[in-house]
């Protein structure tokens, strides 16, 4: 029996990836449970001990010394003195009742208890392992799709990617290999539950860290990110060391680095700009590729009024307002975009200078666009001036 227990301890330890101490604790608890179940008495005080070196199990029951023992929790004086020479009536002794002859029921009870304990230990191991990886990119394989929720296998653990974490332009199917962002790990009654995402904006940051050595080692810093998954992202970067071109570092020779990120994101366009400490310059850079004539800053209202050439108005606003919207999110400023024609007309009217009505096409072109956003609180700092736009 000693050899069997020691073998079981070693096998379970390797199979479940838990320490031998955890397995021994589970076995000791199982022996206690099996003994109580076998004798149908849960009131007795039982302990189990297993020698980690030999695997020898021992089950001990606390018994009260009695002249006429009638209960399982009692023991005769003569028998008690075989265990403890100075035992007296009314005292307690621990009797060795090691289950060498346990029947099938006891063995099955022990097995079930051990499996339960090991399952709990494995759940804790998985939870702690992935808790330390929250915020990282992990690799997974799509197992199935349930009501639009993608179920992935990451190692031997399942992860869920609900619809809000999907990239709208991507299609998922069983067997597909995906790189995903680990959002959180929850310890539920069913075991650790991993929440992953392809749409999280921090996934952009992690991809840049993997593709751009200067970002990984800290000489180039990502200051802000604005993303509309599957469509477009804007990334503001700065250099922490003189002589380094942060935008060029991110783009790479012939655009290789940025192209690798774009490919991973299924063709999502990425604008990389140089972060500016001056709010006006930063807003102007954030609206690239549009050319900006002037930016008027209202610090109290945190509003930036941007004047662009008439021919650049549509480009500054972007399709369905996307460019202006992303620029507002990136900078944290409310942005009002106006054409130079509209501003000139407004100034002339303000000074009372009569002017013939503008042609219909010019009147239509003098529209305004407003985009609101909340700044990324965790991304602020200072750097040198400059900008660049990368669209792949």
N, C-alpha and C positions, 0 to 999 in steps of 0.2 A: 504493500500500500504506500510505503514511503516513496518508492521509486515512481509510482504512478502520479502521486501528488506533485513531486518535483518536476516530472516531465510536463504535467499539465500547466504548472506555473510558467515554465519556460516557453512553452508553445503559445499560450494565451498572451504572454507578454510581447512576443514577437509579432503575433498575428494582429493584435489590436493596437500595437504601437504605444503601449503604456508600460510603466515601470513594474518590476516584479513586486515592489511593495504594494502597489495598487491591486495587483492580482491576489496577493496574499490576504490583503484586507477583505477583498470580495469573497475569497474562499472561507475565511474565518466567519464572516457574517452568514454565509450560506450554510455552514455546518450548524451554527446556532439555530437558524431558521428551520433546517431539516430536523434537528433533534426535537424542537418544540412541536413541530407538525406531527412527527412520528408518535410522540407520546401524548398528543392532544392536550398539552398543558402549557399555556402561555404565561403562567404566573411564576414559574420557576426561574431562578437566576442562573443563567448559563453564559459561559465565556468559552471562546475557542482560541487556541494558539497554534501557529504553524512555524516550525523551525525553518527559517529561510535558507539555511545551509543544507539541511537534509530533506526538507519537505515533510518531516514527521508531524502529523496532526494530533492535537489533543483537545478533547472537549471536557470541560469541568463544570460540575453542577454544585451550587452551594446548598448544603443540607444542614438541617438542625439536628443535633444529637438528641435522641429520645430513647426512653426505656422500652417503649412499645411503638415503633414507627408504623404509621398507617398511610402516610402520604408520600408521594414521590420526592417531596422536598424534605423528608425526614430520613434519618439513618440511625441504626442501633448503636449502642455505646461500644460494643465489642468491635464491630466493623469500623466504627469511627476511629478507634485507637490503632487500627492497622494503618490508617492514613496519618494520624497524628497521635503520637503516644500519650500526650497529656490531655487529650480530649475529655471533656466532662459534659454531663447532661445539661442541655440548654445552650451549649456553645455551638458554633457552626464550623464545618469543615468543607473543603472542596474535594469532591469525589471525581476521580477520573472515569469518565464514561465515553471514552473515545469510540466513535461509531464504526467499529470494525465490521459489525454484522448488520449494518443498515440495509433495509430492503430496497426494492425497486422504487417505492414511493419516496423514500428519503433521498435516494440518489437523484431522482427526477426533480425533487424540490431544490436540492442543492444546485443542480444544473441550471434550472430556471433562474434561481437567485443570482448565480454567478454571471449568467448572460446579461441580466438586468443591470447588475453593478458595473460590468465591463462596458455595457452600452452607455451608461451614464458617464463613465470615465472617458470614453472615446468622444462623447459629445462635448465634454469640457475641454478636451485636448483640441478638438476642431475649432471650438469657439475662441479659445485663446490664440490659436495659430492665426486665424483670419482676422481677429480683432487688431492684431499688430500690423495687418496689411491694409487696413482701411485707408483709402486715399491713394492707393496704388493701382496700376494697371495689372490685370491678371488675364490669363488665357483660359478660354473655356470652349466646350463643344456643345452645340445645340442638341438637346435630347428630344424635346417635343415642344409643342405649342398648345397651351390650354387657354381658351377664351382670350386670345391675342397676347397672353403673357408667355414670354419665351423662358423655357426652363433649360438651364445650361448645367453641364457637369464641369466642375473645377476641381481637379484632383479626384477625390472620391466623395466630394460634397456637391449638393445641388444649390444652384443660385437662381434667383428669379429676376427677370427684367420686364416689368410691367409696361404697358403702352406709353405712359408719359416719358419713359426712359429710352424709347426707340428713336432712331433717326427716321423721320418721315419718308425719306427717299430710299431707305434700305428695305430689303425683303429678307426674311429669315426662314431657314428650313433645317430639318434634322440632319445632323452630321456636319453642319457648317462650323468652321473654326472661327472664333471671334476673339478680339482683344477688347476687354471691357474695363470700365472704371468701377472699383469696389466702393460703393457709397456707404454701406453700413452693415453690421452684423448684429442680428437680434437673437437672443437666447430664448426660444419658445419651448412649449411643452413637447413639441414634435422634434426638437433638436435645433441646432444653430441654423438660422436662415440668412442667406447672403442676398443683399440687394445690390444689383449691378446696373450700370448705365452705359449707353453709347452716346447719349445726348448731353451729359453733364459738361459744363464748360471747363471744368478742371481737367477733363480728359485731354483737351487741347494743350494745356500746360505740361502734362505728363509726357505727351508725345514730343513736344519740343525738348524736354529734358533728355529724352532718349536719343533724339536725332541731332541735337546741337550740343557739342561738348562744352562750349562756353557758358551755356545756361546750366548745364549739369554741375560745372565746377564753380559757378557763381560769379564769373566775370561779366556775364550779361544777365540782366534781370528782367523778368516779365512783370510789368507794372499793372497792366489791366487787360482783361479779356471780355469781349462781347460776342455772343454767339447766337445764331439761329441755325440749329442743327440741320445738316444736310444742304443748306443753302450758302451761308456766308459767315465768316468770323472775322473780327478785327482784333489784332494783338498789338499792344503798345509795349515797346522794349526800351531799355536804357543800358548804358555801359557803366560798370563800376571801376573800370580801369582805363586810363588814358591810352589813346592809340588804337582802341578797338572799335570797329564799326559794328554796332549791335544788329542793325538791320541786315547788313551783308552776312554776318555770322549766321543769322537765322535762315536766310535764303540759300546760302551755300553756293559753291562753284557751279555756275550754269543752272542754278535753281534746284540742284539735286536734293538738298535737305528739305526744302519746303515741299517739293514734289512728293517725297516719301510720305510726308504727313498728309498731303492732299489725297494720295492714293489710299492710305489707311482709312480715311474718312469718306471714301467713295466719291471723290471729286468735289467735295465742299471747298468753295473758294476761300482763300485766306489773305487778308490784307495785313501786312506787317508795317507798322509805323514807328517812328522814333518818339518816345514819350517826351513831352515838353513841360518844364516847370511853370512856364507862362501859360495861363489858361487860354488866352486868345490864340496863341500859336498851336496849342494842343488841339483845340477845337478845329482849327483850320486843317491841321494834319489829319485829324480823325475823319474828315469828310473826303479825303482822297478816294478816288482819283480826280475828284472835281477840283477846279482851281478857285481859290477864294481871294476876293479883292480886299475885304476888310471884315474884322470881327469886333463888335462892340460888346463889352462885358458889363453886365449889371450884377455886381457881386452880392448885393443884398437879396435880390430875387433869384440869384444863381441862374441867370438867363444870359445866353449868348446870342446876339443878333448877327447873323452872317450875311454878308453881301457878296453875291456871286455874279459873274457876267450872265447876261440873258441866255446865251447859248449853253451855259453850264448848269442852269437851274435844274433841269430834269436829271442830269447826272448827279448833282449834289443830293437831290431828294432820293433818287434811286427808285427801282421798280417797287411799286406799292409802298413807298416810303422807307424801304429797307436800309439804304445807306445812311439816311438821317437818323433813323431809329437806332442803328448800331452805334453811330457816332455819339449819340446822347448817352447810351448805356456805358460806352467806353470811358467817356469823360466825366459823367455824372452831372452834366449841365443840361438845362432845358435849352434847346436850340431852335431859333426862328430863322428860317432861310428865306431871303428875299432877293429878287433880281435887281440889278443896278437900274434897270428901266423903271421898275416900280418905285424904287427909292427916289429917283430923280423926279418923277411925276409928283410924288408926295411932297417933296421939298418945294417944288414950283407952286403947288397949290397952297402950301403953308405960307409962302411969301406973297400970295395973291397975284401971281403972274398969270395972265390969261393965256390959255393954250388951246389949240384945236384938239378935239377928241382924238384919241389914239385909235389907229386901225384896230379892227376886231381881233386880229391875230396877236397884236401886241398887248391888247388888254387881257387876253386870256393868258398870255405868257407871264404877266406880272402877278402871278399867284404867290402864296406863301405856304411854307411847310413848317410844321412844328413837331418836334419829337421830344418826348419826355423819358427820363430814365433815372435810376438811382445809382449812385456811384458805387464802384467796388471798394468797400471800406478797407479791405486788406491789401490794396495795391496803391500806394502813394509814395512819392519820393522826389528826387531831383536828379537832373542829368543835363547834357549839352543839347543844343538846338539842332534840328534837322528832321527830315521825314523821307519816307519812301513807301511805295505801294506795290505789293506783289499780288498778282492775280493769275492763278493757274488753271 
